[in-house]
Amino acid sequence: MDYDISEGFSKEVTLFEEEISVPIGNIGPFTISSTLGGVSKVPGIGGLIGEYIKEGEDGSLVMENSGDIFKASVYELEKQIGNVSAPQVWDAGFQSSYAGGMAAALGMFGLKTVNQKVEITASNPLWDDVPVSCGATLSCSGSDYTSVPVPSLDNFTLKARANNELIATQELPASVTAPLTSVSFSKLTLDLPANPVSQISDKKGNLFFAFSFRYICGLAVGETFSLPLKDMSTGDINLPIGKYKVKKCEVSVELESTVPLAVSIDNVRALKPAFAEGEEPAVDDNLVITSGFTIDGGSLEHPATSTIKLEIEALEGTVPDISSLLIDLTVAAQPGLGDVALSGKQGIVVKSSSAKLSGGITIPEEQ
């Protein structure tokens, strides 16, 4: 109180001008489940992933597809048969439906199908049970063609007034990694009663014999999977570091990953804040940011640990506020990990992190 510092005296203080290291702490986990929405915005494969890949009840990432194998109106059947005064066996012949969908398309990017399962449902609009016979097969086309029979459909009875009733569930062998391409019925026959139209249970309701399928599969990363992504924005991080007048900042992070993907990060650039509405942020050429590191992939059973260092340095002056970053990255299969099914529970945790600051920390004078 013996000194008057109210006029012309700067109260700005700079500390630790040589160097200081400070712990930051742990962050996360950032799981696949929490990032599915963001992935959908990535051009190309991102849109496919966001639209067709869902999280199952057990947390696994699954893809579904469904379709009709056979559908025929009772009125149309009676018209084709002609004389329906007596019961008879109606031969529908060979019926098939394409089933690959997006599972086949994603295979082009190196994703594999696992835990494949097909559910088959049927509808019977008549008051009577209808005996059915057929040779049902599930076909998978990849590097090798595979055909899986569904023996439970060789001979069965379709219950009266059934509406999308589950009649068969067939799991594909684990050795089959090619996606399902078709569901086929050969020599499909229905034992119809006399005058089937008169046996329709609800003439204002369902009028069709119908067989449909629902295909469910999990996804795993194949050895060939590689997805390069250029100029990916981190979004608005708005790091207000400029007021501290730091010359150089080095961040060290220890990561634990249960995602079976190796992420290589390169060409990291800082963007200047956009001051005018509608203005595109520009790259800050005065900032040099180290790059060229990889986050190793792991699994829920065997997490992988990686330590990375990110260094930010101002060529002239001090590090300004950073609004966001642009990065180039490549997401690829982790070598030697094998086929690991993807799960929404997989993710990355920042176990520990610290920052090393050079050039001092300036405590700004209160405005």
Disulfide bonds with the S-S distance in Angstrom:
none
